[in-house]
Amino acid sequence: MMHTAQQLIGVSGALRRLQEDLEFAARSDAKVLITGESGVGKEVVARLIHQRSARRNASMVTINCAGLPDTLLESELFGHVRGSFTGAYRDRPGLLEVGNGGTVFMDEVGEMSLRMQALLLRFLESGEVQRVGADRMQSRVDVRVIAATNRNLLDRIAEKEFREDLYYRLNVIHLLIPPLRERRDDVQVLLPYFLRVYSQRHGVPAPDLSPDALRLLTAYDWPGNVRELKNVVERLVVRARAAVIAPEDLPGEITGQPRGEREKSSERASAAESMYERMVRAGESFWAVVYPPFIARDLTRDDLRLIVRKGLEHARGNYKLLVSLFNMPPTDYKRFLNFLRKHDCHMPFQRFRSAAGTRAQADSETTRAISEPPGDRYRGVQ
């Protein structure tokens, strides 16, 4: 989904209904909850609501709640006072104060910890902001909160991972953005639009789509939604060899002729290795390197398992050591394990400890065999 001149691109009935709901949301000042799969355009819809609302002349600030530890997320939202933690050299307002009079868009709100959910609920009820490290309220602000998530929050509530009272506070107006596979008519409108956009951006003539190529692109399910469509179109524009894009120019996942499993496995291992090196060698955090692309579905469960498996081999099955290895604070230990279990990526530590013990025993036996005199080494062998 894309906006231009304050309108949504598409012709499907689902998009028309979304447009109507968006207009109702813009005319009110109520809180809005936007749900939908990753890549459908939740932030675009949030920006359109703000642009068409009475708050349009004030600022809209955004924050992605995924991948930020509680301390950092709390500081980003509520601000902090000087000396409240290492590196807090001056007072700093949070986004809620910065957005006073305007809109705060909170993306991936379903990833918040229960502690942060309680802090957000308190703010929604009172409008009061107390910065991290302060002993009293700093200010009372007037902001409109628009939240978004790709999670089913009712399922999260049933799992005791999301507060029911916070859900009802946020869900005053609910906008559900359907995935592209449920509105294929929009694909036929989005394709030529992005072909023009990326051709202008790269300074090349806009190619056309052959009827067969258009048929394949329309029939494709687009699991990454509009984000994936944009990436594919830009790739086609950059690599266009002719004025008309034919089926053979399309990626294998769209034509139904995927690359060999060995090539894909090699690429996946290479990507996992790169992320692992960024954490272990460059000191970057798991929440910054691995978590965001996984939540955005740019990283698969197999990719995540490869990374975790490699780390556990290094840590000999010690998850607490793995948390440190991946540059997370010790307080994130439970959060990390819950995340792995939720996505079926938690692996029993015993196999890695037994493997490490077997390797250590083999190394010990090899060393002993080398150091023993030949007569002792082969004594008793017939």
C-alpha positions, 0 to 999 in steps of 0.5 A: 500500500502506498499513498500519494496526494493523500490517497490509497492506491487500489480498487478492491472492495476491501480497500474502499472499506478501509478508506471509509473507516480511515475517514471516520478515524480521521474525523475523531480523536479516538485511539486507533488500533491497526492490525494486519500482517507484516508489510501491508502498510500499517504505518502508511495508514497511520500517517494518513489518519494523522494527515487528515485529522485536526492534528495535522499541523502538529507533529507525528512521532513514531516508535517501533516497540519491537527489539527494544529492551524495557529500559530503552523503550521506557526512556524513548517514550517517557524521556529521562532525567540527567544521571538516571542511568549511564550515559544520561548526561542531560534531561531528555524529553520522550516521544510522548512529550515531543508529540504533544498536540499531535500523534504518537504512532506505536508500531509492534505494540504487541511485542511490549513486555507486561511491565511496559504495558502497565506503564503505557496503560497508566499514561493512557488513563492519566496523560501524565508523563514521568521521566525515567529517574524522576521522582514526580510527574513532569507534565501532562500531555495531549497526544493521540495514540495510534497503535499497530501490530501484526499479532492477534492480541486476543490470542496474546491475552489468552496466553497472559502476554498482553493486558486485556485492559490495555487492549480495550484502551487501544482498540477504540477504533479498529482498522484491519488491513487485509493481505494482498492475497485477499485483494488481488485487484489491487496488485494490478494497480500497484504494479504499474504504479511502483514501476513508474516510481522506481523507474523515476528514482533510478533514472531509467525508462519504465518497463511494461509487463507482458500479459503472462508476467502480469498473470503470474504476479497477480496470482502470486500470494505475496506473503511479504505483502506490499513490502515484498511487492515493492522490493520485487518491482524495484529489482525488476526495474534495476535488472530490466534487459528489455522494454517488456518484462517477461515471465523468465525475468521474474523471481523463481518464487513467483514463477513456481520454479524455485532455485535448488535447495542447495543454493537456498540453503547456502544463502540461508547459512550465509545470512545466518553466519553474517548476523552471527558475526555481527553479534559476536564480533561487532558487538551488536545486540540480538534485538537489533540484528536478528529480531526485527527481520524475523518479526518482519518475516524477512528471516525464517524460523530455519534462519533463526534456528541456525543462528541459535544453534551456532551460538549454543555450540559456542556456549556449550548449551548454556543459554545464560552465556548465549544471552551474553554472547548475543549482547543482551543484558542478563535481565533479558534471559527470560524474555529471550527464552520465551521468544524462542519457545513462542516461535518453536526455536528453543533447542534442548541444551543437553545435546550441545553439552553432550556434544561439547563433552564428547569433543572434549573427551575425544581431544583428551584421548587424542592428546593422551595417545600422542603423549604415550610411548608407542609400546604403551599405546598398542599394548594389548592389541593382538 
